Amino acid sequence: MTRDLNSEYFEWLCSLIRDSKPRKNVSYRNLMVYLYHTEFSFILPMDENRCIDGIDLRYRFGYEHNIEAPVIASYLDNSPCSVLEMMVALAFRCEEHIMFNPEDGIKSGRWFWQMIQNLGLSEMYDSRYDEELVNSIIWRFLNRGYDHDGEGSLVYIPNSQYDLRTMEIWYQMMRYLSEYRRNGD
């Protein structure tokens, strides 16, 4: 196959969340490339589901681009789920399964960029990109070194009565979305 499916897939992932960027006139390409090339590893066993969701995006891409599953398996399934795939998949799962409101339109990109902000990465656009800092932030997230209320993680719930470090990512997100709805954001 002469197509570069990895590049096409990466561009497709970025296109899913591009329109919701916090700063429309700046590029986050370096950050997206870093997240795409960083393996999503997990400590809590149920977070494997976030991995599975991320890998499922590869087949969604294939379906939307008329590429058969064996081709996707051959060209894209040769690497583990990336942090970017996991985050985009989580944003889509939140939108499609929990928060979809036809009056609001699709907000998957909004959930993604909120996670970027919660991690502390929203200032890592290309002209300010600091790979060492990004690496330490992602390491802290993957190793659950963030605060009990999720500050420094995908999900931040100020004054949380729960220790989010002990919860799988999906339950952290459910708590976050519950707070989001309660506060009417």
N, C-alpha and C positions, 0 to 999 in steps of 0.2 A: 504494500500500500504506500503510495507516494505522499499522501496527506500526513501532516504532522498533527495527529489526534491529540497529543498532549498539549500542544499550543492552542489548538482549537477549543479544547475542553477548558483550559485555564481561562481563555478569553470569554467563553460562555459563562463560567462561574462568576467572573468579574462583572459581566453584563447584567447578571441577576440582581446585583446590589448597587450598581453604579449610580443610578438615578437618585439614590437617597443619601449620597455622600454629604457630610456636614459642610464641606467647603466645595462648592461646585467648580470653582476655577483652579483647583490644585489637583495634582496627581498623587495617588496613594499606591502607585504601581510597585515600588520597592517593598512596601509592607505586604501587599498582596502576594508578590513573588515569594517573600520570606515565609508567609503563612502557608503557601502552597507547597513549599519544599520542606516544611517542618512536620514531622510525624505527630499525629495526635496519639499520645499515650495516656493511659488512664490507670488510676489506683483502685477505684471502686469497681467491682465486677460489672454492675449494671450499666456503667458508662460505656461498655462495649456496644450498647445499642446506639450510642451517638456515632460510633465508628461505622456501624452497619448502615445507618442513615446516610453518612457521608459517602460511603462506597455506592449506595443506591443512586446517588446523584449521577454517577457515571452512566448508569443505565437509563436514567431519565434523559440525559444528554443524548445518548444513542437513539432513544425513541424519538426525541424531537428532531433529530437530524437524519433519521432514516438509516441508522447504522445498526447492523445486526449485533445481538448480544455476544456471539462468539468473537466478533471483531473488537468490541469493547473489552471483553475479557483478555484478549490477546495483547492489546495495546495500552490499556489503562490499568488493568488489575495487577500490574507487576510492581506496584508500590502500595504501602499501607495507606490508610486514610490520613489525609493531611489536616492540620488545624483549620485551614481555610474551608475544606470540604465539610468538616464537622460543624463549623460555625454557620455556613450557608445553609446546610441541611437543618440545623436547629432553628434558624430563623424561619425557614419554610415550614417546618413542622409546627411552630408556634402559630404562624399565620393561617395555614391550611386546616389545622385541627382544633385550634383554640380561639383565635382572635379575629377570624375573617368576618368582615362586615361589608356587604356590597356597597353601602353608602360611603364608606371610607376608602374603597379601593384596596389594592394589594399593598401591604406594608412590610413585606419580608425584609426589604432593604433597610427599613427603619429599625427593625429588631437587630439586624446585623450590626449596623453602625452604633446602636446603643451598647451592644456588647463590646465593640471596639473602644467606645468611650469609657465603659466600666473598667476595662482592662487598663486604661491609661494610655491608649495608643492613638488617640484622635489627633495628637500633634505630630504624628510620625508621617506626615506627607513628605513627598520626595525631597524638597529643598531643606527639610529639617530631619530627615531620616537618620537615625542612629542605631545601627544594627546591634551594637553591644547592649544598648538599653532595651531594644525590642527583645533580644534574646533573653535578658534577665527577667523581663515581664512575662514572657511566655513560659519560661522555666518555672517561675513562681506559680503561675496558673496551673500548669500541668502537674506540679508537685504539691498543690494545695497549700502553698505557703502564704496565701492571702488572709485577710482578716476574717473573723468569724461571721461578720455581716456581709461578706462577699466583696468588700472593697479590694480591688486589685484582681477581680475575677470577672467572668462573663456577666455575672448577676450581682448587683449591689443593692441591698435592702438596708438603708440606714436604720439603726436601732432595732435590728432584727433580734427577736427573742430566740431564734434558732441558730445553731452553729452550722452555717452552710457548708463548711469544710467536710462535714460528716454526711452530707446528702449527695446523692447522684445528681448530675447536671440537670436532668429532666425535672426532678423535684425542686431544685433550686429555681429553675425557670418558672415552674408552676406557682411558686410562692411570689416570685417577682411579678408575674402577670396578674396575680390576684391583687397585689398592692397597686399595680398600675390601674386596674379597673376600679379599685376602691377609691383611689385618689382622682379618678376621672381624667387622667392625662391623655 
